């Protein structure tokens, strides 16, 4: 099993590397820019450096970090809650993060460049804390979904209220487009202030790997093995809040990555929550980079929104999981 997991991680890492390179080389309209890059470097190396490091590289790096964070958080939440439908977007973390980031922007709460990610982190943490308070211990599938829907709806309503109170309609429209989720027009500055939070969140979640394996046997069994349930839950909530909050603050809401990826990878790792974490992070990065390439394919040169593409892919998959759970319950 360890050897097969190593092969899987290596294959996924190669897939991420290929998607990362393609993301840098792919331009609007589905055209590869390798020849243009070569000509630009030959004619004007300084312009080439600006295109590569200020435009192409930040977008690819954010795709990697954001996708890995969403995939990892989805796997951790599913392992902690023992629920296949747990996902940052479905349980309110993404909506809470969006509300936190929008609140910082519109109400001038300060913090400079760190204001948005800090607001997103606070919003995600608050949403997950409310989820636990509403759902209680060992929540059922119905309870979890209803609590998540309630939190998402309430956060969405407050976000809409903030937009409606915005003094400038142009600023409100800009934030609406941002909330659809996109990696376009992001700079290296966005990467530098969001990536540390996502990395820290990932490390905190990784520290719960052994506990998540124990949770697969039940919370009482995990407690008897020496794991503190309160500590494990707090670390998963904090790690998810850091990673998802920072991701949403710079890219907007990119949904369903955390739902789809763990389900695609889980059959390949023996259904072990601990072994699922790294493959889910790698697969999440690969899927997000691939989706960001797809948004550039329309020949008109007008990019689609990344969050729209992931929702079009993820919503049918979510319905499939619901129907599958219904059939299994009927047996």
LOTIMI-824844 format. One record per residue (C-alpha): residue in three letters; x negated, y negated, z negated. Coordinates in steps of 0.25 Angstrom, whole numbers, padded with zeros to 4 digits, always signed. Example, Ala and Ser with C-alpha at 12.3 -4.5 7.8 and 13.67 -1.06 7.14 Angstrom:
BEGIN
ALA-0049+0018-0031;SER-0055+0004-0029;
This chain:
BEGIN
UNK+0000+0000+0000;UNK-0011-0010-0003;UNK-0018-0007+0010;UNK-0005-0009+0018;UNK-0003-0022+0010;UNK-0017-0026+0014;UNK-0014-0023+0029;UNK-0001-0031+0028;UNK-0007-0043+0022;UNK-0018-0043+0032;UNK-0009-0042+0044;UNK+0000-0053+0038;UNK-0012-0062+0036;UNK-0016-0060+0050;UNK-0002-0063+0054;UNK-0003-0076+0046;UNK-0016-0080+0053;UNK-0011-0078+0067;UNK+0002-0086+0063;UNK-0007-0097+0057;UNK-0015-0098+0070;UNK-0003-0098+0079;UNK+0003-0109+0070;UNK-0009-0118+0072;UNK-0010-0115+0087;UNK+0005-0116+0090;UNK+0011-0129+0095;UNK+0025-0134+0098;UNK+0032-0127+0109;UNK+0025-0114+0106;UNK+0012-0118+0113;UNK-0001-0113+0107;UNK-0011-0125+0105;UNK-0024-0117+0106;UNK-0028-0123+0119;UNK-0024-0137+0115;UNK-0032-0135+0102;UNK-0044-0131+0110;UNK-0043-0144+0119;UNK-0040-0153+0107;UNK-0053-0148+0100;UNK-0061-0149+0112;UNK-0056-0164+0115;UNK-0055-0169+0101;UNK-0059-0161+0089;UNK-0053-0171+0079;UNK-0039-0170+0085;UNK-0040-0155+0085;UNK-0043-0155+0071;UNK-0031-0165+0068;UNK-0022-0156+0076;UNK-0027-0143+0069;UNK-0029-0147+0054;UNK-0018-0158+0053;UNK-0007-0152+0061;UNK-0008-0137+0064;UNK-0016-0132+0052;UNK-0006-0138+0041;UNK+0006-0132+0048;UNK+0000-0118+0049;UNK-0005-0119+0035;UNK+0008-0123+0029;UNK+0015-0112+0037;UNK+0005-0102+0030;UNK+0007-0107+0016;UNK+0022-0110+0017;UNK+0025-0096+0023;UNK+0016-0089+0013;UNK+0022-0096+0001;UNK+0036-0093+0006;UNK+0033-0078+0009;UNK+0026-0077-0005;UNK+0037-0084-0013;UNK+0048-0076-0006;UNK+0041-0062-0010;UNK+0039-0067-0024;UNK+0053-0071-0026;UNK+0058-0058-0020;UNK+0049-0050-0029;UNK+0053-0058-0042;UNK+0068-0059-0040;UNK+0068-0045-0034;UNK+0077-0050-0023;UNK+0074-0049-0008;UNK+0082-0062-0005;UNK+0073-0071-0014;UNK+0066-0082-0006;UNK+0062-0096-0009;UNK+0072-0102+0000;UNK+0084-0093-0004;UNK+0082-0095-0019;UNK+0081-0110-0018;UNK+0066-0113-0019;UNK+0064-0119-0006;UNK+0077-0128-0007;UNK+0072-0132-0021;UNK+0058-0135-0015;UNK+0064-0143-0004;UNK+0072-0151-0014;UNK+0060-0154-0023;UNK+0052-0159-0011;UNK+0063-0168-0006;UNK+0066-0173-0020;UNK+0051-0177-0021;UNK+0051-0184-0007;UNK+0064-0192-0008;UNK+0064-0196-0023;UNK+0049-0200-0022;UNK+0045-0191-0034;UNK+0030-0193-0031;UNK+0019-0183-0031;UNK+0013-0188-0017;UNK+0010-0177-0008;UNK+0012-0167-0019;UNK+0026-0172-0022;UNK+0033-0163-0011;UNK+0027-0150-0015;UNK+0029-0153-0030;UNK+0043-0156-0027;UNK+0045-0144-0019;UNK+0039-0135-0030;UNK+0047-0141-0041;UNK+0060-0139-0033;UNK+0057-0124-0029;UNK+0053-0121-0044;UNK+0066-0128-0049;UNK+0074-0120-0039;UNK+0068-0107-0043;UNK+0070-0110-0057;UNK+0085-0112-0055;UNK+0086-0100-0047;UNK+0080-0091-0059;UNK+0090-0099-0069;UNK+0102-0096-0060;UNK+0099-0082-0056;UNK+0094-0076-0069;UNK+0086-0064-0071;UNK+0086-0053-0060;UNK+0096-0061-0051;UNK+0104-0053-0041;UNK+0103-0056-0026;UNK+0116-0064-0027;UNK+0112-0072-0039;UNK+0099-0075-0033;UNK+0104-0080-0019;UNK+0116-0088-0025;UNK+0106-0095-0035;UNK+0096-0098-0023;UNK+0107-0103-0014;UNK+0112-0112-0025;UNK+0099-0118-0028;UNK+0096-0120-0013;UNK+0109-0126-0011;UNK+0107-0136-0023;UNK+0093-0139-0019;UNK+0098-0141-0005;UNK+0109-0151-0009;UNK+0099-0159-0018;UNK+0090-0160-0006;UNK+0101-0164+0003;UNK+0105-0175-0007;UNK+0091-0180-0008;UNK+0091-0181+0008;UNK+0104-0188+0008;UNK+0099-0198-0002;UNK+0086-0201+0006;UNK+0085-0216+0010;UNK+0080-0212+0024;UNK+0088-0203+0033;UNK+0075-0201+0041;UNK+0068-0196+0029;UNK+0080-0186+0026;UNK+0079-0181+0040;UNK+0064-0178+0038;UNK+0066-0171+0025;UNK+0078-0162+0032;UNK+0068-0158+0043;UNK+0058-0155+0032;UNK+0067-0146+0025;UNK+0069-0137+0037;UNK+0055-0133+0035;UNK+0043-0135+0044;UNK+0028-0135+0045;UNK+0027-0145+0056;UNK+0020-0158+0053;UNK+0013-0154+0040;UNK-0001-0159+0037;UNK-0012-0153+0030;UNK-0008-0162+0018;UNK+0005-0154+0017;UNK-0004-0141+0016;UNK-0013-0146+0006;UNK-0003-0150-0004;UNK+0007-0139-0002;UNK-0002-0127+0000;UNK-0008-0127-0015;UNK+0006-0126-0021;UNK+0009-0114-0011;UNK-0004-0107-0014;UNK-0002-0109-0029;UNK+0012-0104-0028;UNK+0008-0092-0021;UNK-0003-0089-0031;UNK+0007-0090-0042;UNK+0016-0080-0035;UNK+0005-0070-0032;UNK+0002-0070-0047;UNK+0016-0063-0049;UNK+0013-0052-0039;UNK+0012-0041-0050;UNK+0024-0046-0057;UNK+0032-0046-0045;UNK+0029-0031-0043;UNK+0033-0028-0057;UNK+0046-0036-0055;UNK+0050-0026-0043;UNK+0052-0016-0055;UNK+0061-0026-0062;UNK+0059-0038-0072;UNK+0059-0029-0084;UNK+0049-0020-0078;UNK+0040-0032-0075;UNK+0041-0037-0089;UNK+0037-0023-0095;UNK+0025-0024-0086;UNK+0020-0036-0092;UNK+0025-0047-0082;UNK+0032-0059-0088;UNK+0045-0062-0080;UNK+0046-0076-0083;UNK+0031-0078-0079;UNK+0033-0071-0066;UNK+0046-0079-0062;UNK+0039-0092-0066;UNK+0027-0089-0057;UNK+0035-0085-0045;UNK+0044-0097-0047;UNK+0032-0106-0048;UNK+0025-0100-0037;UNK+0037-0101-0028;UNK+0040-0115-0032;UNK+0025-0119-0029;UNK+0024-0112-0015;UNK+0038-0114-0010;UNK+0039-0129-0016;UNK+0026-0133-0009;UNK+0030-0126+0004;UNK+0044-0132+0005;UNK+0038-0146+0002;UNK+0029-0146+0014;UNK+0037-0138+0024;UNK+0052-0139+0020;UNK+0060-0126+0018;UNK+0056-0114+0025;UNK+0065-0103+0022;UNK+0066-0088+0022;UNK+0051-0085+0023;UNK+0051-0080+0009;UNK+0063-0071+0012;UNK+0059-0065+0025;UNK+0044-0062+0023;UNK+0045-0054+0010;UNK+0055-0045+0017;UNK+0047-0043+0029;UNK+0034-0039+0021;UNK+0040-0032+0009;UNK+0042-0018+0017;UNK+0027-0019+0020;UNK+0022-0020+0006;UNK+0030-0009-0002;UNK+0040-0019-0008;UNK+0030-0024-0018;UNK+0032-0038-0022;UNK+0017-0040-0025;UNK+0013-0035-0012;UNK+0023-0043-0005;UNK+0018-0057-0009;UNK+0006-0058+0000;UNK+0012-0052+0012;UNK+0024-0061+0011;UNK+0015-0073+0010;UNK+0008-0069+0022;UNK+0020-0065+0030;UNK+0027-0078+0025;UNK+0015-0086+0031;UNK+0016-0079+0044;UNK+0031-0080+0046;UNK+0030-0095+0043;UNK+0019-0098+0052;UNK+0026-0090+0063;UNK+0039-0097+0061;UNK+0032-0111+0062;UNK+0027-0106+0075;UNK+0041-0103+0080;UNK+0046-0117+0076;UNK+0036-0122+0087;UNK+0040-0113+0098;UNK+0052-0122+0104;UNK+0047-0127+0117;UNK+0053-0141+0115;UNK+0042-0144+0105;UNK+0053-0146+0094;UNK+0049-0138+0082;UNK+0059-0130+0074;UNK+0059-0131+0059;UNK+0052-0119+0052;UNK+0063-0118+0041;UNK+0073-0116+0052;UNK+0065-0105+0059;UNK+0063-0097+0045;UNK+0078-0099+0042;UNK+0082-0093+0055;UNK+0073-0081+0053;UNK+0076-0080+0038;UNK+0091-0082+0037;UNK+0094-0069+0045;UNK+0084-0061+0037;UNK+0091-0066+0024;UNK+0104-0061+0029;UNK+0098-0048+0033;UNK+0093-0046+0019;UNK+0106-0050+0013;UNK+0113-0040+0021;UNK+0103-0029+0018;UNK+0104-0032+0003;UNK+0119-0031+0005;UNK+0118-0017+0012;UNK+0109-0012+0001;UNK+0118-0016-0010;UNK+0130-0009-0003;UNK+0122+0004-0004;
